[in-house]
């Protein structure tokens, strides 16, 4: 049985490696893009919430719009969880804020910031 020259073995290994990269690179790239988008969602929700909590009506409207658009374009369960948490915060911001509401908002913000 003839094994063949080393150059053919190296060439075959390189081809197998190239096929593996070609097959799995799109999945890895999509995963990284999804993680980056989750971080941006979390940072935007946290920032807009902190500004809206001070009583800024424009920030509350921007948060509402961001959450509505984010709900439409989100494509995985973690992004949906962020949007749902943001909607809970928005619900609390829509009424006069009590001390209990502030504590609940801070708890929800802490859960959002773990994504960022």
SVG drawing of the C-alpha trace seen along z (x, -y; Angstrom):
<svg xmlns="http://www.w3.org/2000/svg" viewBox="-50 -66 56 68">
<polyline fill="none" stroke="black" stroke-width="0.4" points="0.0,0.0 1.4,-3.4 0.7,-6.3 1.7,-9.0 3.9,-12.1 3.6,-14.5 2.6,-17.4 -0.6,-15.6 -1.5,-14.9 -0.9,-18.6 -3.0,-19.6 -5.8,-17.3 -5.8,-18.5 -5.9,-22.2 -8.9,-21.4 -10.8,-19.8 -10.0,-22.8 -11.1,-25.2 -14.4,-23.4 -15.0,-23.4 -14.3,-27.1 -16.6,-27.7 -19.4,-25.8 -19.2,-27.2 -18.0,-30.8 -21.5,-32.1 -23.0,-30.6 -20.2,-32.1 -20.5,-35.5 -24.3,-35.5 -23.8,-34.5 -21.4,-37.4 -23.7,-39.9 -26.6,-38.7 -24.6,-39.1 -23.5,-42.6 -27.1,-43.6 -28.2,-42.3 -25.6,-44.5 -26.8,-47.5 -30.4,-46.8 -29.6,-46.5 -27.5,-49.7 -30.1,-51.7 -32.9,-50.5 -30.9,-51.2 -29.8,-54.7 -33.3,-55.7 -34.8,-54.4 -32.4,-56.3 -33.1,-59.5 -36.9,-58.9 -36.8,-58.2 -35.8,-61.8 -39.1,-62.9 -38.0,-63.6 -41.1,-62.9 -39.1,-62.9 -36.9,-60.0 -40.0,-58.1 -41.5,-58.5 -38.1,-57.5 -38.0,-54.4 -41.6,-53.5 -40.7,-53.8 -37.4,-51.9 -39.2,-49.1 -41.9,-48.9 -39.4,-48.8 -37.1,-46.4 -40.0,-44.1 -40.6,-43.9 -37.0,-43.3 -35.9,-41.0 -35.1,-37.5 -34.2,-35.5 -35.5,-34.8 -32.9,-36.9 -33.7,-40.0 -37.4,-39.3 -36.7,-39.0 -34.9,-42.4 -37.8,-44.0 -40.4,-42.5 -38.4,-43.8 -38.2,-47.2 -42.0,-47.1 -42.4,-46.4 -40.2,-49.4 -42.2,-51.6 -45.4,-50.5 -44.0,-51.6 -42.8,-54.9 -46.3,-55.7 -47.8,-56.3 -46.6,-58.5 -43.5,-56.9 -43.6,-55.8 -40.7,-54.5 -41.8,-50.9 -41.8,-51.6 -38.3,-53.0 -37.1,-49.9 -38.8,-47.7 -37.3,-49.8 -33.8,-49.4 -34.3,-45.7 -35.4,-45.4 -32.5,-47.7 -30.1,-45.4 -31.5,-42.4 -31.1,-44.3 -27.5,-45.4 -26.3,-41.8 -26.8,-41.6 -24.6,-44.7"/>
</svg>
